[in-house]
Amino acid sequence: MERWEGKVALVTGASAGIGAQIVKDLVKYGMKVVGVARRLEKLKELEKELKDCKGLLKGIKCDITSENEIKNVFAWIEQNWGEVNVLVNNAAALTLQPLAECDTQAIKAMFDTNVIGLSIFARECINSMKSHSNECHIININSYVGHLIFGVRGMAPYCATKNAVTVLTESLRRELGVNNQSIKVTSLSPGLVDTEMTGMVIPNGQPQLKPKDVSETLIYCLSTPPGINITELTVMKIGDVIY
């Protein structure tokens, strides 16, 4: 991770859970991290917690479903830190309702956050990365349900969004590869993770990863040598067999 010291990372959904843990670890490795989320107060708490670390955290309030707010984040980075070297698309929305009963706004919120917001962040990040010659890496926090039809009642819309992330990530990797862009693209697909979101779906007692497990796996992906790209990595807790 030494080569990433002083480089800029952008992490979405950074106020809690997996996103907050990723922010903590990247800052401790010496990266300058922009963490975005809707809950600015949580980001400010993280800033205070990490103020004595090797790296630096700047929390910015951002609604992932607003293109203007996303562009404002990139404008701040361009004006203050110059470029984005690592993008972690972590933000996600989940409403647990059967498709036949699911509220239209709930479905829209999941697609706006998990698919459209992710795509806009990736697009803006690539535009930033292309203006610089340094090594860059886009990591989309996907899910193992993005590779199958999950058999839990009420998960259909969410699974559809994560399957879309699988397609988008691989398509982006191929598009950039054709042009020999030095931008790595990775789909990181955790199994069950002990977060607020998982608590809505899975009862306690089911084997689950901790956010730290996901963050350490992400660090592994970032630590691969230049020119080596982990395109898809699924990580699960031993005993996680729900499907």
Contacts in CASP RR format, 6 or more apart in sequence:
PFRMAT RR
TARGET T0000
AUTHOR 0000-0000-0000
METHOD contacts of the structure
MODEL  1
MERWEGKVALVTGASAGIGAQIVKDLVKYGMKVVGVARRLEKLKELEKEL
KDCKGLLKGIKCDITSENEIKNVFAWIEQNWGEVNVLVNNAAALTLQPLA
ECDTQAIKAMFDTNVIGLSIFARECINSMKSHSNECHIININSYVGHLIF
GVRGMAPYCATKNAVTVLTESLRRELGVNNQSIKVTSLSPGLVDTEMTGM
VIPNGQPQLKPKDVSETLIYCLSTPPGINITELTVMKIGDVIY
1 29 0 8 1.000
1 219 0 8 1.000
1 222 0 8 1.000
1 223 0 8 1.000
3 135 0 8 1.000
4 26 0 8 1.000
4 29 0 8 1.000
4 30 0 8 1.000
4 31 0 8 1.000
4 85 0 8 1.000
4 86 0 8 1.000
4 222 0 8 1.000
5 29 0 8 1.000
5 30 0 8 1.000
5 31 0 8 1.000
5 54 0 8 1.000
6 30 0 8 1.000
6 31 0 8 1.000
6 32 0 8 1.000
6 55 0 8 1.000
7 31 0 8 1.000
7 32 0 8 1.000
7 85 0 8 1.000
7 86 0 8 1.000
7 134 0 8 1.000
8 31 0 8 1.000
8 32 0 8 1.000
8 33 0 8 1.000
8 34 0 8 1.000
8 77 0 8 1.000
8 81 0 8 1.000
8 82 0 8 1.000
8 83 0 8 1.000
8 84 0 8 1.000
8 85 0 8 1.000
8 86 0 8 1.000
9 26 0 8 1.000
9 31 0 8 1.000
9 32 0 8 1.000
9 33 0 8 1.000
9 34 0 8 1.000
9 84 0 8 1.000
9 85 0 8 1.000
9 86 0 8 1.000
9 87 0 8 1.000
9 88 0 8 1.000
10 33 0 8 1.000
10 34 0 8 1.000
10 35 0 8 1.000
10 36 0 8 1.000
10 73 0 8 1.000
10 77 0 8 1.000
10 84 0 8 1.000
10 86 0 8 1.000
10 87 0 8 1.000
10 88 0 8 1.000
10 121 0 8 1.000
10 125 0 8 1.000
11 19 0 8 1.000
11 22 0 8 1.000
11 23 0 8 1.000
11 26 0 8 1.000
11 33 0 8 1.000
11 34 0 8 1.000
11 35 0 8 1.000
11 36 0 8 1.000
11 88 0 8 1.000
11 90 0 8 1.000
12 19 0 8 1.000
12 35 0 8 1.000
12 36 0 8 1.000
12 37 0 8 1.000
12 62 0 8 1.000
12 64 0 8 1.000
12 88 0 8 1.000
12 89 0 8 1.000
12 90 0 8 1.000
12 91 0 8 1.000
12 118 0 8 1.000
12 121 0 8 1.000
13 19 0 8 1.000
13 35 0 8 1.000
13 36 0 8 1.000
13 37 0 8 1.000
13 64 0 8 1.000
13 90 0 8 1.000
13 91 0 8 1.000
13 92 0 8 1.000
14 20 0 8 1.000
14 22 0 8 1.000
14 23 0 8 1.000
14 33 0 8 1.000
14 35 0 8 1.000
14 36 0 8 1.000
14 37 0 8 1.000
14 43 0 8 1.000
14 46 0 8 1.000
14 59 0 8 1.000
14 90 0 8 1.000
15 37 0 8 1.000
15 38 0 8 1.000
15 39 0 8 1.000
15 42 0 8 1.000
15 43 0 8 1.000
15 46 0 8 1.000
16 37 0 8 1.000
16 39 0 8 1.000
16 42 0 8 1.000
16 195 0 8 1.000
16 196 0 8 1.000
17 195 0 8 1.000
17 196 0 8 1.000
17 211 0 8 1.000
18 90 0 8 1.000
18 141 0 8 1.000
18 190 0 8 1.000
18 193 0 8 1.000
18 195 0 8 1.000
18 211 0 8 1.000
18 214 0 8 1.000
18 215 0 8 1.000
19 88 0 8 1.000
19 90 0 8 1.000
19 141 0 8 1.000
19 211 0 8 1.000
19 215 0 8 1.000
20 42 0 8 1.000
20 46 0 8 1.000
20 211 0 8 1.000
21 211 0 8 1.000
21 212 0 8 1.000
21 214 0 8 1.000
21 215 0 8 1.000
22 88 0 8 1.000
22 90 0 8 1.000
22 211 0 8 1.000
22 214 0 8 1.000
22 215 0 8 1.000
22 218 0 8 1.000
23 33 0 8 1.000
23 35 0 8 1.000
23 46 0 8 1.000
23 50 0 8 1.000
23 57 0 8 1.000
24 46 0 8 1.000
24 49 0 8 1.000
24 50 0 8 1.000
24 215 0 8 1.000
25 215 0 8 1.000
25 216 0 8 1.000
25 218 0 8 1.000
25 219 0 8 1.000
26 33 0 8 1.000
26 86 0 8 1.000
27 33 0 8 1.000
27 50 0 8 1.000
27 53 0 8 1.000
27 54 0 8 1.000
27 55 0 8 1.000
27 56 0 8 1.000
27 57 0 8 1.000
28 50 0 8 1.000
28 53 0 8 1.000
28 54 0 8 1.000
28 55 0 8 1.000
29 54 0 8 1.000
29 55 0 8 1.000
29 219 0 8 1.000
30 53 0 8 1.000
30 54 0 8 1.000
30 55 0 8 1.000
30 56 0 8 1.000
31 55 0 8 1.000
31 86 0 8 1.000
32 55 0 8 1.000
32 56 0 8 1.000
32 58 0 8 1.000
32 81 0 8 1.000
33 55 0 8 1.000
33 56 0 8 1.000
33 57 0 8 1.000
33 58 0 8 1.000
34 57 0 8 1.000
34 58 0 8 1.000
34 59 0 8 1.000
34 60 0 8 1.000
34 73 0 8 1.000
34 76 0 8 1.000
34 77 0 8 1.000
34 81 0 8 1.000
35 43 0 8 1.000
35 57 0 8 1.000
35 58 0 8 1.000
35 59 0 8 1.000
35 60 0 8 1.000
36 43 0 8 1.000
36 59 0 8 1.000
36 60 0 8 1.000
36 61 0 8 1.000
36 62 0 8 1.000
36 64 0 8 1.000
36 73 0 8 1.000
36 91 0 8 1.000
37 43 0 8 1.000
37 59 0 8 1.000
37 61 0 8 1.000
37 62 0 8 1.000
37 91 0 8 1.000
38 61 0 8 1.000
38 62 0 8 1.000
38 63 0 8 1.000
38 64 0 8 1.000
39 61 0 8 1.000
40 59 0 8 1.000
40 60 0 8 1.000
40 61 0 8 1.000
43 57 0 8 1.000
43 59 0 8 1.000
43 60 0 8 1.000
43 61 0 8 1.000
44 59 0 8 1.000
46 57 0 8 1.000
46 59 0 8 1.000
47 57 0 8 1.000
47 58 0 8 1.000
47 59 0 8 1.000
50 56 0 8 1.000
50 57 0 8 1.000
58 76 0 8 1.000
58 80 0 8 1.000
60 73 0 8 1.000
60 76 0 8 1.000
62 69 0 8 1.000
62 70 0 8 1.000
62 72 0 8 1.000
62 73 0 8 1.000
63 69 0 8 1.000
64 70 0 8 1.000
64 91 0 8 1.000
64 112 0 8 1.000
64 113 0 8 1.000
64 117 0 8 1.000
64 121 0 8 1.000
65 109 0 8 1.000
65 112 0 8 1.000
65 113 0 8 1.000
65 116 0 8 1.000
65 117 0 8 1.000
67 120 0 8 1.000
70 117 0 8 1.000
70 120 0 8 1.000
70 121 0 8 1.000
70 124 0 8 1.000
71 124 0 8 1.000
74 84 0 8 1.000
74 124 0 8 1.000
74 125 0 8 1.000
74 128 0 8 1.000
77 83 0 8 1.000
77 84 0 8 1.000
77 128 0 8 1.000
78 128 0 8 1.000
83 128 0 8 1.000
83 129 0 8 1.000
83 131 0 8 1.000
83 132 0 8 1.000
83 134 0 8 1.000
84 125 0 8 1.000
84 128 0 8 1.000
84 129 0 8 1.000
84 136 0 8 1.000
85 129 0 8 1.000
85 134 0 8 1.000
85 135 0 8 1.000
85 136 0 8 1.000
85 137 0 8 1.000
86 136 0 8 1.000
86 137 0 8 1.000
86 138 0 8 1.000
86 139 0 8 1.000
86 222 0 8 1.000
87 121 0 8 1.000
87 122 0 8 1.000
87 125 0 8 1.000
87 137 0 8 1.000
87 138 0 8 1.000
87 139 0 8 1.000
88 139 0 8 1.000
88 141 0 8 1.000
88 218 0 8 1.000
89 118 0 8 1.000
89 121 0 8 1.000
89 122 0 8 1.000
89 138 0 8 1.000
89 139 0 8 1.000
89 140 0 8 1.000
89 141 0 8 1.000
90 141 0 8 1.000
91 113 0 8 1.000
91 114 0 8 1.000
91 117 0 8 1.000
91 118 0 8 1.000
92 113 0 8 1.000
92 114 0 8 1.000
92 141 0 8 1.000
92 161 0 8 1.000
92 197 0 8 1.000
93 109 0 8 1.000
93 110 0 8 1.000
93 112 0 8 1.000
93 113 0 8 1.000
93 114 0 8 1.000
94 110 0 8 1.000
94 158 0 8 1.000
94 197 0 8 1.000
94 200 0 8 1.000
94 201 0 8 1.000
95 102 0 8 1.000
95 103 0 8 1.000
95 106 0 8 1.000
95 107 0 8 1.000
95 109 0 8 1.000
95 110 0 8 1.000
95 157 0 8 1.000
95 158 0 8 1.000
96 154 0 8 1.000
96 155 0 8 1.000
96 158 0 8 1.000
96 200 0 8 1.000
96 201 0 8 1.000
97 103 0 8 1.000
97 106 0 8 1.000
97 154 0 8 1.000
97 157 0 8 1.000
98 153 0 8 1.000
98 154 0 8 1.000
98 156 0 8 1.000
99 154 0 8 1.000
99 156 0 8 1.000
99 157 0 8 1.000
102 154 0 8 1.000
102 156 0 8 1.000
102 157 0 8 1.000
106 157 0 8 1.000
107 157 0 8 1.000
110 157 0 8 1.000
110 158 0 8 1.000
110 161 0 8 1.000
111 157 0 8 1.000
111 161 0 8 1.000
111 164 0 8 1.000
114 158 0 8 1.000
114 161 0 8 1.000
114 162 0 8 1.000
114 164 0 8 1.000
114 165 0 8 1.000
115 161 0 8 1.000
115 164 0 8 1.000
115 165 0 8 1.000
115 168 0 8 1.000
118 140 0 8 1.000
118 165 0 8 1.000
118 168 0 8 1.000
119 168 0 8 1.000
122 138 0 8 1.000
122 140 0 8 1.000
122 168 0 8 1.000
122 172 0 8 1.000
125 136 0 8 1.000
125 138 0 8 1.000
126 138 0 8 1.000
126 176 0 8 1.000
126 183 0 8 1.000
129 136 0 8 1.000
129 181 0 8 1.000
129 183 0 8 1.000
130 181 0 8 1.000
133 182 0 8 1.000
135 182 0 8 1.000
135 184 0 8 1.000
135 226 0 8 1.000
136 182 0 8 1.000
136 183 0 8 1.000
136 184 0 8 1.000
137 183 0 8 1.000
137 184 0 8 1.000
137 185 0 8 1.000
137 186 0 8 1.000
137 221 0 8 1.000
137 222 0 8 1.000
138 172 0 8 1.000
138 183 0 8 1.000
138 184 0 8 1.000
138 185 0 8 1.000
138 186 0 8 1.000
139 186 0 8 1.000
139 188 0 8 1.000
139 218 0 8 1.000
139 221 0 8 1.000
139 222 0 8 1.000
140 165 0 8 1.000
140 168 0 8 1.000
140 169 0 8 1.000
140 185 0 8 1.000
140 186 0 8 1.000
140 187 0 8 1.000
140 188 0 8 1.000
141 188 0 8 1.000
141 190 0 8 1.000
141 214 0 8 1.000
141 218 0 8 1.000
142 162 0 8 1.000
142 165 0 8 1.000
142 166 0 8 1.000
142 169 0 8 1.000
142 187 0 8 1.000
142 188 0 8 1.000
142 189 0 8 1.000
143 162 0 8 1.000
143 165 0 8 1.000
143 189 0 8 1.000
143 190 0 8 1.000
143 191 0 8 1.000
144 189 0 8 1.000
144 190 0 8 1.000
144 191 0 8 1.000
144 234 0 8 1.000
144 236 0 8 1.000
145 155 0 8 1.000
145 158 0 8 1.000
145 159 0 8 1.000
145 162 0 8 1.000
145 163 0 8 1.000
145 191 0 8 1.000
146 159 0 8 1.000
146 162 0 8 1.000
146 163 0 8 1.000
146 165 0 8 1.000
146 166 0 8 1.000
146 189 0 8 1.000
147 163 0 8 1.000
147 166 0 8 1.000
147 189 0 8 1.000
147 234 0 8 1.000
148 159 0 8 1.000
148 243 0 8 1.000
149 156 0 8 1.000
149 159 0 8 1.000
150 159 0 8 1.000
150 243 0 8 1.000
151 243 0 8 1.000
152 201 0 8 1.000
152 202 0 8 1.000
152 242 0 8 1.000
155 201 0 8 1.000
165 187 0 8 1.000
166 187 0 8 1.000
166 189 0 8 1.000
166 232 0 8 1.000
169 185 0 8 1.000
169 186 0 8 1.000
169 187 0 8 1.000
169 232 0 8 1.000
170 187 0 8 1.000
170 231 0 8 1.000
170 232 0 8 1.000
172 185 0 8 1.000
173 185 0 8 1.000
173 229 0 8 1.000
173 231 0 8 1.000
176 183 0 8 1.000
176 185 0 8 1.000
182 226 0 8 1.000
182 227 0 8 1.000
184 224 0 8 1.000
184 227 0 8 1.000
184 229 0 8 1.000
184 230 0 8 1.000
185 229 0 8 1.000
185 231 0 8 1.000
186 221 0 8 1.000
186 229 0 8 1.000
186 230 0 8 1.000
186 231 0 8 1.000
186 232 0 8 1.000
186 233 0 8 1.000
187 231 0 8 1.000
187 232 0 8 1.000
187 233 0 8 1.000
188 214 0 8 1.000
188 217 0 8 1.000
188 218 0 8 1.000
188 221 0 8 1.000
188 233 0 8 1.000
188 235 0 8 1.000
189 232 0 8 1.000
189 233 0 8 1.000
189 234 0 8 1.000
189 235 0 8 1.000
190 209 0 8 1.000
190 213 0 8 1.000
190 214 0 8 1.000
190 217 0 8 1.000
190 234 0 8 1.000
190 235 0 8 1.000
190 236 0 8 1.000
191 209 0 8 1.000
191 234 0 8 1.000
191 235 0 8 1.000
191 236 0 8 1.000
191 237 0 8 1.000
191 240 0 8 1.000
192 198 0 8 1.000
192 202 0 8 1.000
192 206 0 8 1.000
192 207 0 8 1.000
192 208 0 8 1.000
192 209 0 8 1.000
192 236 0 8 1.000
192 237 0 8 1.000
192 240 0 8 1.000
192 242 0 8 1.000
193 208 0 8 1.000
193 209 0 8 1.000
193 210 0 8 1.000
193 211 0 8 1.000
193 213 0 8 1.000
193 214 0 8 1.000
194 208 0 8 1.000
194 209 0 8 1.000
194 210 0 8 1.000
194 211 0 8 1.000
195 211 0 8 1.000
198 208 0 8 1.000
202 208 0 8 1.000
202 242 0 8 1.000
206 240 0 8 1.000
206 242 0 8 1.000
207 237 0 8 1.000
207 238 0 8 1.000
207 239 0 8 1.000
207 240 0 8 1.000
208 237 0 8 1.000
208 240 0 8 1.000
209 235 0 8 1.000
209 236 0 8 1.000
209 237 0 8 1.000
209 240 0 8 1.000
213 235 0 8 1.000
213 237 0 8 1.000
214 235 0 8 1.000
217 233 0 8 1.000
217 235 0 8 1.000
221 230 0 8 1.000
221 233 0 8 1.000
224 230 0 8 1.000
END
